């Protein structure tokens, strides 16, 4: 287990649960995520999380959890029962605030979208979808496994099951112009409710995109072009009533994500429970 706790004077308390597995590694991703040929023993991971959470609870007695976030990796690869088991372990170790925000990141493939009902029953009350683009050529270039059609369907399913949902888009993609980005944002807003996460593509060290760029096989927008795309983002989202409340997150005031707000303000206690190879 590897865990991190960040303390401050604010009594807010958020728990982050990391699921490090993916079906494939995206070429831009430098997160702690891994592709396995064999199936993951989810019950062993639940046992590992239980042990870690019990240990961390002893160090944070008397705290009340107001936000839980399942990130990755691809948490939507977990069975709903696995999510329920982890949530039960959190509730067994801390007091969970009534109505606490419980977010799970999900990829919009058909199989994972069909699990949304199970996650809702497990206790998840908010999902964040990794859409990233709304056209198939760019999705393929980004290494995503879903199609634009699957993304749109997944957003519709999320909207039908969850009162709160969000989805991500990546901009400053190769060959992306301000006009095409503005059109894509407009298309996305027609499917959004009150929250969207918009990430500017960054070429991170030791990623496939860095290797391609260094080999002259990937051309990304210049800093000046990225600034124009950022300006377009702020203009469109402000006009839609979803201003930025953090560098990449946009929402109506009442829909700001609790965990994101905690991180951005650096005004919470943050407990991160991460399972390592001992549970693999």
Secondary structure by P-SEA (a helix, b strand, c coil): cbbbbbbccccbbbbbbbbcccccccccccccccccccccaaaaaaaaaaaaaaaaaaacccccccbbbbbccccccccaaaaaaaaaaaaaccccccccbbbbbbcccaaaaaaaaaaaaacccbbbbccccccaaaaaaacccccaaaaaaaaaaaaaccccbbbbbbcccccccaaaaaaaaaaaaaacccbbbbbccccccccaaaaaaaacccccccaaaaaaaaaaaaaaaaaaccccccccbbbccccccaaaaaaaacccbbbbbbbccccc
